[in-house]
């Protein structure tokens, strides 16, 4: 295992910018490996310092709580075929007792958090050069339990791209995998009167989830959703804003499928690894190279309505994944406090 080298530091010991990460040598190019130490398991969650969590209290104005989770049974049949449907059984030892169990429980089948063992980079491996042979059930490396034992709490920021695009007469095409550029993120922030602060948990609302729930005919069998453009520019935007968690209301944060991607890997270009549904995915940069925790299928419509009403889009946000040793992902268990 190669010992990760610390990235070049900006003056004053600041977090290096994405362009500086690209100056790193060899397979460390474009990575954050070693920035928080050679054994770090949290990646960008390190941006959620105690000082920033305390400062996030300023986002609480009324104390109203908005849960951000879909039902575990939201998608039946599952929208991703290899993730089955929950089987919930209620039973009792006698007529005055009830207990239950869940079978066929896929942890990323509904509102979810992706842990850092979810994706590796085909050319360089998993976050912080973690040995992939240890990424199995019951072993701790990059497991979701590291996130659960730390907890996620801090300033949440809704970026309502769907509402912005509607307002300016350019509605997002929910029927295809329209890539959303970072210029739309910046324009939405300006339209809302918001700005991203270091350590923010950003929530990008595209409006796709609302569309998917309203359209009952999915007979062509092809799952599509708009989402972030697969590009180095997108990765740089998220990293340079020091985002702690990037979540969305769509199926992958990025556009799906990634057919218009600008992201390539040498292993596929030289033929040593076959092309697959993962070809071109932005996940391959965000998770293994930058250590960014992702959230998908977050229920953001109620939150968007509340934020629009109060004309403020920052909230206090918590998310508590399951404390499962070696887990790849987890239900988000997220809520916003307004």
C-alpha positions, 0 to 999 in steps of 0.5 A, spaced: 500 500 500 502 506 497 502 511 503 498 517 501 502 524 500 499 530 503 497 535 497 500 541 496 498 546 501 495 553 499 498 559 503 496 559 510 495 552 511 488 552 507 485 546 504 488 546 497 484 548 491 482 542 486 487 545 481 492 544 486 490 537 487 491 536 479 498 537 480 500 531 485 504 526 482 502 519 479 496 516 481 495 521 487 493 526 481 486 529 483 486 526 489 485 528 496 488 522 499 492 524 505 489 531 506 486 528 513 491 523 514 493 516 511 488 512 515 482 517 514 475 514 513 471 520 513 473 525 507 469 531 506 465 530 512 472 533 516 469 539 513 464 539 519 468 542 524 465 543 531 465 550 530 461 550 523 456 545 527 455 551 532 454 556 527 449 552 523 444 554 529 443 561 526 439 557 520 434 555 525 428 560 525 422 557 527 424 550 530 419 547 524 422 540 522 422 537 515 423 530 514 427 528 508 426 521 507 422 517 502 418 510 505 423 504 505 418 501 500 417 507 495 420 504 489 416 497 488 418 494 483 425 497 485 428 503 480 435 499 480 433 492 478 439 489 482 436 492 489 430 488 491 423 490 494 423 490 502 419 484 505 416 486 511 414 481 516 410 483 522 409 477 527 407 476 535 409 471 540 402 471 542 396 475 541 398 481 545 405 482 542 408 484 536 415 484 533 417 485 526 423 483 521 425 486 514 428 481 509 431 483 502 433 490 505 437 493 500 440 499 504 441 504 497 434 502 495 430 509 497 433 515 500 440 514 501 447 516 503 453 513 499 459 511 503 466 511 501 467 504 499 461 504 494 466 506 488 473 506 487 477 509 481 479 504 476 486 507 475 487 509 482 483 505 487 479 506 493 479 513 497 486 514 501 489 508 497 485 503 501 486 496 500 480 493 496 481 486 499 478 489 506 472 492 503 467 486 505 462 485 510 464 485 517 471 489 516 471 496 518 475 500 512 471 505 509 465 502 512 458 506 513 459 505 521 465 510 521 459 516 518 454 513 523 459 513 529 461 520 527 454 523 525 452 528 520 450 535 523 451 542 520 448 547 515 444 544 510 443 549 504 437 547 498 439 549 491 433 549 488 435 548 481 428 546 478 425 552 481 430 557 478 429 553 471 422 554 471 422 561 473 427 563 468 423 559 462 428 554 461 424 548 465 429 542 466 427 536 461 425 531 466 424 525 461 432 525 459 438 525 462 439 532 462 446 534 464 446 540 469 452 545 469 455 548 475 453 555 471 446 553 473 448 552 480 451 559 481 445 562 477 440 558 482 444 561 488 444 568 486 436 567 484 435 565 491 440 570 494 444 564 497 451 562 498 455 556 499 459 556 506 465 551 507 462 545 510 455 545 507 451 539 506 448 541 499 441 539 497 440 540 489 433 539 487 432 538 480 424 536 481 425 529 478 423 525 484 416 529 483 416 528 476 417 520 477 412 520 482 407 523 477 408 519 471 406 512 472 408 509 465 415 507 465 414 501 460 420 503 456 424 500 462 430 505 461 431 509 467 433 516 466 434 523 470 437 529 470 443 531 474 450 534 475 454 534 469 459 529 469 466 533 468 472 536 472 468 542 472 463 539 477 468 536 481 472 542 482 466 546 484 464 541 489 471 541 492 473 548 492 466 550 495 468 545 501 462 541 500 461 536 506 455 532 503 452 533 496 445 530 496 439 531 491 432 528 489 434 524 483 437 517 482 445 519 482 446 526 484 449 526 477 445 525 470 443 518 469 445 514 465 452 518 464 452 518 456 454 525 455 460 524 460 466 528 460 469 523 465 474 518 462 479 512 465 485 509 462 483 502 464 477 503 459 480 507 454 486 502 453 481 496 453 483 493 460 477 494 463 470 493 459 465 499 458 459 498 463 453 502 466 458 505 470 462 508 464 463 516 465 460 516 472 462 522 476 461 518 482 468 515 480 471 522 482 467 524 487 467 518 492 474 515 491 478 521 489 475 526 493 472 522 499 465 526 498 459 523 501 453 523 497 446 523 498 441 520 493 433 520 492 432 525 498 425 528 499 426 535 497 419 538 495 416 539 502 423 543 504 423 547 498 416 549 499 418 551 506 424 555 504 420 559 498 415 561 504 420 564 508 425 566 503 431 563 506 434 556 504 439 554 509 437 550 515 440 546 520 441 539 518 442 532 521 443 525 518 444 519 521 446 512 517 445 505 520 451 503 524 453 497 520 460 495 520 463 495 513 456 497 510 457 500 503 451 505 504 445 507 508 438 510 509 439 517 510 435 518 516 435 526 514 431 531 517 432 539 516 430 544 522 428 550 520 
